[in-house]
Amino acid sequence: MQGEGSPGIYGHPIPGRGRSTIHPCGVFIMQDNHDNEAGGRRQFLKCMAWAGAGTLWLMKGGVLRAQPLGDGAATASMADASFSFAQISDSHIGFHKAPNMDVVGTLRASVALVNAQAARPDFLLHTGDLTHLSKPEEFDTLTGVMQESHARKVFYVPGEHDVIGDNGAEFFRRFGERQQTGGWYSFDHRGVHFVGLINVLDLKAGGLGSLGMEQLAWLKKDLAGLSAETPLVVFAHMPLWPLYPPWGWGTDDSAEAMSLLRRFGSVSVLNGHIHQIQQKVEGNITFYTARSTAYPQPAPGVGPGPGPMKEVAPGALHRYLGIRDVRHVQGRQALAVTEEVLS
């Protein structure tokens, strides 16, 4: 069930919920000249300080509370964060059509937005569709832009566009963590257990994602030794809940995975794929989908099917693109999830 003031089933705001603020100062793009770069960053930060940067989401026991950034209580909540990380998704390097003829530029702007955060993130998560057609030159370009990040490390999972033609061999050669032959992996960071799942290699009818029996068996084993009090962050490309199956927006066997997560007191599930923010809460599990850095897609069921929203005017595009900043507060089992738009 969705609590009072929470997003509607398709993410349309309901009165009482804070809304992201769009700053009107434009997009900061990294420049080759160092002085121009520094000046641009100062102007970018000035714009963010003047206009506000979005909404701070505090998660406790699977229940989210919204506070506008800039609010004193929100600032205090962020000040004692033990670490933070950022999520980037669906950069689609190689795409060159309406509404975005420069996906490299908008990815670069997204990385700059991460770099402009008050606290340097410990790492980045890229939740798939790094490229549009899995071409080596697209992966090369993606790597170059991501190297501009100030984050210490970037973790990746593939999207369906990253596994075209070779079942992901090139993606895993470049970006795989190599913990398991199937490409899935986990790691621990300051008391939080992170799990990267792969659900794009064996798509089911209608384009639904799939985890498969082998990965589910691994997930059960991976979680078995953890205390139920351990905060979990699970990330994959396709949504791990049946967001809109007629468009393939879900994972065929996600229910099996969720059954393994329900005993934990704090679970956040981060996905990409649908190029827009949607949220769902089931007990102590909160699902989030992310914006793309390339182009938006329509709300579920609106129009004939998924795909780029070509009608978005170039001057309005950046309002639909963005990143996600996540902060963990040690000892509170709280994740503060901040949505940032590019303009």
C-alpha positions as a Markdown table, in Angstrom:
| # | Residue | x | y | z |
|---|---|---|---|---|
| 1 | Met | 0.0 | 0.0 | 0.0 |
| 2 | Gln | 1.1 | 3.5 | -0.6 |
| 3 | Gly | 1.1 | 5.9 | 2.3 |
| 4 | Glu | -0.5 | 9.3 | 2.4 |
| 5 | Gly | 1.4 | 11.8 | 0.3 |
| 6 | Ser | 3.3 | 9.1 | -1.6 |
| 7 | Pro | 3.6 | 9.0 | -5.4 |
| 8 | Gly | 0.6 | 7.5 | -7.3 |
| 9 | Ile | 0.9 | 4.2 | -9.1 |
| 10 | Tyr | 2.5 | 5.9 | -12.2 |
| 11 | Gly | 4.5 | 8.4 | -10.2 |
| 12 | His | 2.1 | 11.4 | -10.6 |
| 13 | Pro | 2.4 | 13.5 | -7.5 |
| 14 | Ile | -0.3 | 13.5 | -4.8 |
| 15 | Pro | -0.8 | 16.7 | -2.7 |
| 16 | Gly | 1.4 | 16.7 | 0.4 |
| 17 | Arg | 4.5 | 15.2 | -1.2 |
| 18 | Gly | 7.5 | 17.4 | -1.7 |
| 19 | Arg | 8.5 | 17.9 | -5.4 |
| 20 | Ser | 11.9 | 18.2 | -7.0 |
| 21 | Thr | 12.9 | 21.8 | -7.7 |
| 22 | Ile | 14.3 | 22.6 | -11.2 |
| 23 | His | 17.0 | 25.2 | -11.1 |
| 24 | Pro | 16.9 | 27.7 | -14.0 |
| 25 | Cys | 20.5 | 28.3 | -14.6 |
| 26 | Gly | 21.3 | 25.8 | -17.3 |
| 27 | Val | 23.7 | 22.9 | -17.4 |
| 28 | Phe | 27.3 | 22.9 | -16.5 |
| 29 | Ile | 29.5 | 21.1 | -19.1 |
| 30 | Met | 33.1 | 20.2 | -18.3 |
| 31 | Gln | 35.5 | 22.4 | -20.4 |
| 32 | Asp | 39.0 | 21.6 | -21.6 |
| 33 | Asn | 40.3 | 24.9 | -20.3 |
| 34 | His | 41.0 | 24.6 | -16.5 |
| 35 | Asp | 40.0 | 28.2 | -15.7 |
| 36 | Asn | 36.8 | 27.9 | -17.6 |
| 37 | Glu | 36.0 | 24.7 | -15.9 |
| 38 | Ala | 36.5 | 26.2 | -12.4 |
| 39 | Gly | 34.4 | 29.2 | -13.3 |
| 40 | Gly | 31.7 | 27.1 | -14.7 |
| 41 | Arg | 31.6 | 24.9 | -11.6 |
| 42 | Arg | 31.4 | 27.9 | -9.4 |
| 43 | Gln | 28.5 | 29.3 | -11.4 |
| 44 | Phe | 26.8 | 25.9 | -11.4 |
| 45 | Leu | 27.1 | 25.6 | -7.6 |
| 46 | Lys | 25.8 | 29.2 | -7.2 |
| 47 | Cys | 22.7 | 28.3 | -9.3 |
| 48 | Met | 22.1 | 25.2 | -7.2 |
| 49 | Ala | 22.4 | 27.1 | -4.0 |
| 50 | Trp | 19.9 | 29.8 | -5.2 |
| 51 | Ala | 17.3 | 27.5 | -6.6 |
| 52 | Gly | 17.5 | 24.4 | -4.5 |
| 53 | Ala | 18.5 | 20.9 | -5.7 |
| 54 | Gly | 15.5 | 18.6 | -5.2 |
| 55 | Thr | 13.9 | 16.5 | -2.5 |
| 56 | Leu | 15.6 | 14.6 | 0.3 |
| 57 | Trp | 14.0 | 11.2 | 1.0 |
| 58 | Leu | 14.6 | 9.7 | 4.4 |
| 59 | Met | 13.9 | 6.0 | 4.6 |
| 60 | Lys | 13.3 | 4.3 | 7.9 |
| 61 | Gly | 11.8 | 0.8 | 8.0 |
| 62 | Gly | 10.7 | 1.0 | 4.4 |
| 63 | Val | 8.7 | 4.3 | 5.0 |
| 64 | Leu | 9.9 | 7.4 | 3.1 |
| 65 | Arg | 9.5 | 11.0 | 4.3 |
| 66 | Ala | 10.2 | 13.9 | 2.0 |
| 67 | Gln | 12.0 | 17.1 | 3.0 |
| 68 | Pro | 13.0 | 19.8 | 0.5 |
| 69 | Leu | 16.7 | 20.3 | 0.3 |
| 70 | Gly | 17.8 | 23.5 | 1.9 |
| 71 | Asp | 15.5 | 22.8 | 4.9 |
| 72 | Gly | 17.4 | 22.9 | 8.2 |
| 73 | Ala | 16.2 | 19.4 | 9.2 |
| 74 | Ala | 17.2 | 18.0 | 5.9 |
| 75 | Thr | 20.7 | 19.5 | 6.1 |
| 76 | Ala | 21.2 | 18.1 | 9.6 |
| 77 | Ser | 20.1 | 14.7 | 8.4 |
| 78 | Met | 22.7 | 14.8 | 5.7 |
| 79 | Ala | 25.5 | 16.1 | 7.9 |
| 80 | Asp | 26.0 | 12.9 | 9.9 |
| 81 | Ala | 25.9 | 10.6 | 6.9 |
| 82 | Ser | 28.6 | 7.9 | 7.2 |
| 83 | Phe | 28.9 | 7.7 | 3.4 |
| 84 | Ser | 27.2 | 8.5 | 0.2 |
| 85 | Phe | 27.0 | 7.1 | -3.4 |
| 86 | Ala | 25.3 | 8.2 | -6.6 |
| 87 | Gln | 23.3 | 6.4 | -9.2 |
| 88 | Ile | 23.5 | 7.0 | -12.9 |
| 89 | Ser | 21.5 | 5.1 | -15.4 |
| 90 | Asp | 20.6 | 4.6 | -19.1 |
| 91 | Ser | 23.3 | 6.8 | -20.7 |
| 92 | His | 22.7 | 5.2 | -24.1 |
| 93 | Ile | 26.0 | 6.3 | -25.6 |
| 94 | Gly | 25.5 | 6.0 | -29.4 |
| 95 | Phe | 21.9 | 7.2 | -29.5 |
| 96 | His | 21.6 | 10.2 | -31.8 |
| 97 | Lys | 18.0 | 11.0 | -32.4 |
| 98 | Ala | 15.2 | 13.2 | -31.0 |
| 99 | Pro | 14.9 | 14.3 | -28.3 |
| 100 | Asn | 18.6 | 14.2 | -27.6 |
| 101 | Met | 21.3 | 14.6 | -30.2 |
| 102 | Asp | 24.1 | 14.8 | -27.7 |
| 103 | Val | 23.9 | 12.0 | -25.1 |
| 104 | Val | 27.6 | 12.3 | -24.4 |
| 105 | Gly | 27.0 | 15.9 | -23.4 |
| 106 | Thr | 24.2 | 15.1 | -21.0 |
| 107 | Leu | 26.1 | 12.2 | -19.5 |
| 108 | Arg | 29.0 | 14.6 | -18.9 |
| 109 | Ala | 26.6 | 17.1 | -17.3 |
| 110 | Ser | 25.4 | 14.3 | -15.0 |
| 111 | Val | 28.9 | 13.4 | -14.0 |
| 112 | Ala | 29.5 | 17.1 | -13.3 |
| 113 | Leu | 26.4 | 17.2 | -11.1 |
| 114 | Val | 27.8 | 14.3 | -9.1 |
| 115 | Asn | 31.1 | 16.1 | -8.8 |
| 116 | Ala | 29.3 | 19.2 | -7.5 |
| 117 | Gln | 27.7 | 17.4 | -4.5 |
| 118 | Ala | 28.8 | 18.8 | -1.2 |
| 119 | Ala | 30.1 | 15.4 | 0.0 |
| 120 | Arg | 32.2 | 13.4 | -2.4 |
| 121 | Pro | 30.4 | 10.1 | -3.1 |
| 122 | Asp | 32.3 | 7.0 | -2.1 |
| 123 | Phe | 31.3 | 5.4 | -5.4 |
| 124 | Leu | 28.9 | 5.5 | -8.3 |
| 125 | Leu | 26.4 | 2.9 | -9.5 |
| 126 | His | 25.6 | 2.7 | -13.2 |
| 127 | Thr | 22.4 | 0.7 | -13.5 |
| 128 | Gly | 22.7 | -0.3 | -17.2 |
| 129 | Asp | 22.3 | 0.7 | -20.8 |
| 130 | Leu | 25.7 | 2.3 | -20.8 |
| 131 | Thr | 25.5 | 2.1 | -24.6 |
| 132 | His | 22.8 | 2.0 | -27.2 |
| 133 | Leu | 24.2 | -0.7 | -29.5 |
| 134 | Ser | 27.0 | -2.4 | -27.5 |
| 135 | Lys | 29.7 | -1.1 | -30.0 |
| 136 | Pro | 33.3 | -1.0 | -28.8 |
| 137 | Glu | 33.6 | 2.7 | -29.6 |
| 138 | Glu | 30.5 | 3.4 | -27.5 |
| 139 | Phe | 32.0 | 1.6 | -24.6 |
| 140 | Asp | 35.2 | 3.6 | -25.2 |
| 141 | Thr | 33.3 | 6.9 | -25.0 |
| 142 | Leu | 31.4 | 5.9 | -21.9 |
| 143 | Thr | 34.6 | 5.0 | -20.2 |
| 144 | Gly | 36.2 | 8.3 | -21.0 |
| 145 | Val | 33.3 | 10.3 | -19.6 |
| 146 | Met | 33.0 | 8.2 | -16.5 |
| 147 | Gln | 36.7 | 8.8 | -15.8 |
| 148 | Glu | 35.8 | 12.5 | -15.2 |
| 149 | Ser | 34.0 | 11.5 | -12.0 |
| 150 | His | 35.6 | 12.3 | -8.7 |
| 151 | Ala | 34.1 | 9.1 | -7.2 |
| 152 | Arg | 36.6 | 6.5 | -6.0 |
| 153 | Lys | 35.0 | 3.6 | -8.0 |
| 154 | Val | 32.2 | 2.9 | -10.4 |
| 155 | Phe | 30.1 | -0.3 | -10.1 |
| 156 | Tyr | 28.1 | -1.4 | -13.2 |
| 157 | Val | 25.4 | -3.8 | -14.2 |
| 158 | Pro | 24.4 | -4.2 | -17.9 |
| 159 | Gly | 21.2 | -3.2 | -19.6 |
| 160 | Glu | 19.7 | -5.0 | -22.5 |
| 161 | His | 21.4 | -2.5 | -24.9 |
| 162 | Asp | 24.8 | -3.6 | -23.5 |
| 163 | Val | 24.5 | -7.2 | -24.4 |
| 164 | Ile | 23.5 | -7.0 | -28.1 |
| 165 | Gly | 25.1 | -9.5 | -30.3 |
| 166 | Asp | 27.6 | -11.1 | -27.8 |
| 167 | Asn | 25.5 | -11.9 | -24.8 |
| 168 | Gly | 27.4 | -9.2 | -22.8 |
| 169 | Ala | 30.9 | -10.5 | -23.4 |
| 170 | Glu | 32.3 | -7.1 | -24.2 |
| 171 | Phe | 30.5 | -5.4 | -21.3 |
| 172 | Phe | 31.7 | -8.0 | -18.8 |
| 173 | Arg | 35.3 | -7.9 | -20.2 |
| 174 | Arg | 35.4 | -4.2 | -19.5 |
| 175 | Phe | 33.1 | -3.6 | -16.5 |
| 176 | Gly | 32.4 | -6.9 | -14.9 |
| 177 | Glu | 33.3 | -7.5 | -11.2 |
| 178 | Arg | 34.2 | -11.2 | -12.0 |
| 179 | Gln | 33.0 | -12.6 | -8.8 |
| 180 | Gln | 30.6 | -15.1 | -10.4 |
| 181 | Thr | 30.6 | -16.6 | -13.9 |
| 182 | Gly | 27.1 | -15.2 | -14.5 |
| 183 | Gly | 28.3 | -11.6 | -13.8 |
| 184 | Trp | 26.3 | -11.0 | -10.6 |
| 185 | Tyr | 28.2 | -9.9 | -7.5 |
| 186 | Ser | 27.9 | -8.4 | -4.0 |
| 187 | Phe | 30.1 | -6.3 | -1.7 |
| 188 | Asp | 29.9 | -4.7 | 1.7 |
| 189 | His | 30.5 | -1.1 | 2.4 |
| 190 | Arg | 30.4 | 0.5 | 5.9 |
| 191 | Gly | 27.8 | -1.9 | 7.3 |
| 192 | Val | 25.6 | -2.0 | 4.2 |
| 193 | His | 25.4 | -5.1 | 1.9 |
| 194 | Phe | 25.2 | -4.3 | -1.8 |
| 195 | Val | 24.0 | -6.8 | -4.4 |
| 196 | Gly | 24.3 | -6.3 | -8.2 |
| 197 | Leu | 22.0 | -8.5 | -10.1 |
| 198 | Ile | 21.8 | -9.3 | -13.9 |
| 199 | Asn | 18.3 | -9.6 | -15.4 |
| 200 | Val | 18.9 | -8.8 | -19.1 |
| 201 | Leu | 20.5 | -11.9 | -20.5 |
| 202 | Asp | 17.4 | -14.2 | -20.9 |
| 203 | Leu | 14.5 | -11.9 | -21.6 |
| 204 | Lys | 11.0 | -13.5 | -21.4 |
| 205 | Ala | 7.8 | -13.0 | -23.3 |
| 206 | Gly | 7.0 | -9.3 | -23.8 |
| 207 | Gly | 10.6 | -8.3 | -22.9 |
| 208 | Leu | 10.4 | -9.0 | -19.2 |
| 209 | Gly | 13.7 | -9.5 | -17.5 |
| 210 | Ser | 14.8 | -12.7 | -15.9 |
| 211 | Leu | 17.2 | -13.7 | -13.1 |
| 212 | Gly | 17.3 | -17.5 | -13.5 |
| 213 | Met | 17.6 | -20.3 | -11.1 |
| 214 | Glu | 21.4 | -20.2 | -10.9 |
| 215 | Gln | 21.4 | -16.5 | -9.9 |
| 216 | Leu | 18.6 | -17.0 | -7.4 |
| 217 | Ala | 20.4 | -19.9 | -5.8 |
| 218 | Trp | 23.5 | -17.7 | -5.5 |
| 219 | Leu | 21.4 | -14.8 | -4.0 |
| 220 | Lys | 20.0 | -17.2 | -1.3 |
| 221 | Lys | 23.5 | -18.3 | -0.4 |
| 222 | Asp | 24.9 | -14.7 | -0.5 |
| 223 | Leu | 22.2 | -13.5 | 2.0 |
| 224 | Ala | 22.1 | -16.5 | 4.2 |
| 225 | Gly | 24.8 | -15.4 | 6.7 |
| 226 | Leu | 23.6 | -11.9 | 7.1 |
| 227 | Ser | 21.7 | -10.6 | 10.1 |
| 228 | Ala | 18.2 | -9.4 | 9.4 |
| 229 | Glu | 19.3 | -6.0 | 10.7 |
| 230 | Thr | 21.8 | -5.6 | 7.9 |
| 231 | Pro | 20.7 | -2.8 | 5.5 |
| 232 | Leu | 20.6 | -4.0 | 1.9 |
| 233 | Val | 20.9 | -2.2 | -1.4 |
| 234 | Val | 20.0 | -4.3 | -4.4 |
| 235 | Phe | 20.5 | -2.9 | -7.9 |
| 236 | Ala | 19.8 | -4.2 | -11.4 |
| 237 | His | 18.8 | -2.7 | -14.7 |
| 238 | Met | 15.2 | -3.8 | -15.2 |
| 239 | Pro | 12.6 | -3.2 | -12.4 |
| 240 | Leu | 12.5 | -6.0 | -9.8 |
| 241 | Trp | 8.8 | -5.6 | -9.4 |
| 242 | Pro | 6.0 | -5.9 | -12.0 |
| 243 | Leu | 5.8 | -2.1 | -12.8 |
| 244 | Tyr | 4.1 | -2.5 | -16.2 |
| 245 | Pro | 4.5 | -6.0 | -17.7 |
| 246 | Pro | 2.7 | -5.2 | -21.0 |
| 247 | Trp | 5.8 | -3.1 | -21.8 |
| 248 | Gly | 8.3 | -5.5 | -20.4 |
| 249 | Trp | 8.8 | -3.3 | -17.4 |
| 250 | Gly | 9.5 | -5.9 | -14.8 |
| 251 | Thr | 11.4 | -9.2 | -14.1 |
| 252 | Asp | 9.7 | -12.5 | -14.6 |
| 253 | Asp | 11.0 | -14.2 | -11.5 |
| 254 | Ser | 11.4 | -11.2 | -9.2 |
| 255 | Ala | 8.9 | -12.6 | -6.7 |
| 256 | Glu | 11.4 | -15.3 | -5.9 |
| 257 | Ala | 14.1 | -12.8 | -5.2 |
| 258 | Met | 11.8 | -10.6 | -3.1 |
| 259 | Ser | 11.0 | -13.6 | -0.9 |
| 260 | Leu | 14.7 | -13.8 | 0.0 |
| 261 | Leu | 14.8 | -10.1 | 1.0 |
| 262 | Arg | 11.7 | -9.8 | 3.1 |
| 263 | Arg | 13.3 | -10.9 | 6.4 |
| 264 | Phe | 15.6 | -7.8 | 6.3 |
| 265 | Gly | 14.5 | -4.6 | 8.1 |
| 266 | Ser | 15.8 | -2.2 | 5.5 |
| 267 | Val | 16.0 | -3.0 | 1.8 |
| 268 | Ser | 16.3 | -0.5 | -1.1 |
| 269 | Val | 16.1 | -1.7 | -4.7 |
| 270 | Leu | 17.5 | 0.5 | -7.4 |
| 271 | Asn | 16.8 | 0.0 | -11.1 |
| 272 | Gly | 16.9 | 1.9 | -14.4 |
| 273 | His | 15.4 | 0.9 | -17.7 |
| 274 | Ile | 12.2 | 3.0 | -17.7 |
| 275 | His | 13.9 | 6.4 | -17.8 |
| 276 | Gln | 11.7 | 8.0 | -15.1 |
| 277 | Ile | 11.2 | 8.0 | -11.4 |
| 278 | Gln | 8.7 | 5.5 | -10.0 |
| 279 | Gln | 8.5 | 4.3 | -6.4 |
| 280 | Lys | 6.8 | 1.4 | -4.6 |
| 281 | Val | 6.9 | 0.3 | -1.0 |
| 282 | Glu | 6.3 | -3.3 | 0.1 |
| 283 | Gly | 6.8 | -3.7 | 3.8 |
| 284 | Asn | 10.5 | -3.0 | 4.4 |
| 285 | Ile | 11.4 | -3.1 | 0.7 |
| 286 | Thr | 11.4 | 0.2 | -1.2 |
| 287 | Phe | 11.7 | 0.1 | -5.0 |
| 288 | Tyr | 13.1 | 3.0 | -6.9 |
| 289 | Thr | 13.5 | 3.5 | -10.7 |
| 290 | Ala | 15.8 | 6.2 | -12.0 |
| 291 | Arg | 15.9 | 8.8 | -14.6 |
| 292 | Ser | 18.0 | 8.4 | -17.7 |
| 293 | Thr | 20.8 | 10.7 | -18.6 |
| 294 | Ala | 19.8 | 10.4 | -22.3 |
| 295 | Tyr | 16.1 | 10.7 | -22.9 |
| 296 | Pro | 12.7 | 10.2 | -21.1 |
| 297 | Gln | 10.1 | 7.6 | -21.8 |
| 298 | Pro | 6.3 | 8.0 | -21.3 |
| 299 | Ala | 4.5 | 7.0 | -18.2 |
| 300 | Pro | 3.4 | 3.4 | -18.1 |
| 301 | Gly | 0.5 | 2.7 | -20.4 |
| 302 | Val | 0.6 | 6.2 | -21.8 |
| 303 | Gly | 0.8 | 6.0 | -25.6 |
| 304 | Pro | 1.4 | 3.0 | -27.8 |
| 305 | Gly | 4.5 | 1.7 | -26.1 |
| 306 | Pro | 7.9 | 2.6 | -24.6 |
| 307 | Gly | 10.5 | 4.6 | -26.4 |
| 308 | Pro | 12.1 | 8.1 | -26.5 |
| 309 | Met | 9.7 | 11.0 | -26.0 |
| 310 | Lys | 10.5 | 12.7 | -29.2 |
| 311 | Glu | 8.1 | 15.6 | -28.6 |
| 312 | Val | 10.2 | 17.0 | -25.7 |
| 313 | Ala | 11.6 | 20.3 | -26.8 |
| 314 | Pro | 15.4 | 20.6 | -26.6 |
| 315 | Gly | 15.1 | 23.4 | -24.1 |
| 316 | Ala | 13.0 | 21.3 | -21.8 |
| 317 | Leu | 15.0 | 18.0 | -22.1 |
| 318 | His | 17.2 | 18.5 | -19.0 |
| 319 | Arg | 14.1 | 18.7 | -16.8 |
| 320 | Tyr | 13.6 | 15.0 | -17.5 |
| 321 | Leu | 17.2 | 13.8 | -17.0 |
| 322 | Gly | 19.2 | 13.4 | -13.9 |
| 323 | Ile | 21.0 | 11.5 | -11.2 |
| 324 | Arg | 20.3 | 10.1 | -7.8 |
| 325 | Asp | 22.4 | 10.8 | -4.7 |
| 326 | Val | 22.1 | 8.4 | -1.7 |
| 327 | Arg | 23.4 | 8.9 | 1.8 |
| 328 | His | 23.6 | 6.3 | 4.6 |
| 329 | Val | 23.4 | 7.3 | 8.2 |
| 330 | Gln | 25.2 | 4.8 | 10.4 |
| 331 | Gly | 23.2 | 3.4 | 13.2 |
| 332 | Arg | 19.8 | 4.6 | 11.9 |
| 333 | Gln | 19.2 | 2.2 | 9.0 |
| 334 | Ala | 18.3 | 5.3 | 7.0 |
| 335 | Leu | 18.9 | 6.1 | 3.4 |
| 336 | Ala | 18.5 | 9.6 | 2.3 |
| 337 | Val | 17.7 | 9.5 | -1.5 |
| 338 | Thr | 18.0 | 12.8 | -3.3 |
| 339 | Glu | 16.8 | 13.2 | -6.9 |
| 340 | Glu | 18.8 | 15.7 | -9.0 |
| 341 | Val | 17.6 | 17.1 | -12.4 |
| 342 | Leu | 20.0 | 18.6 | -14.9 |
| 343 | Ser | 18.3 | 21.9 | -15.1 |
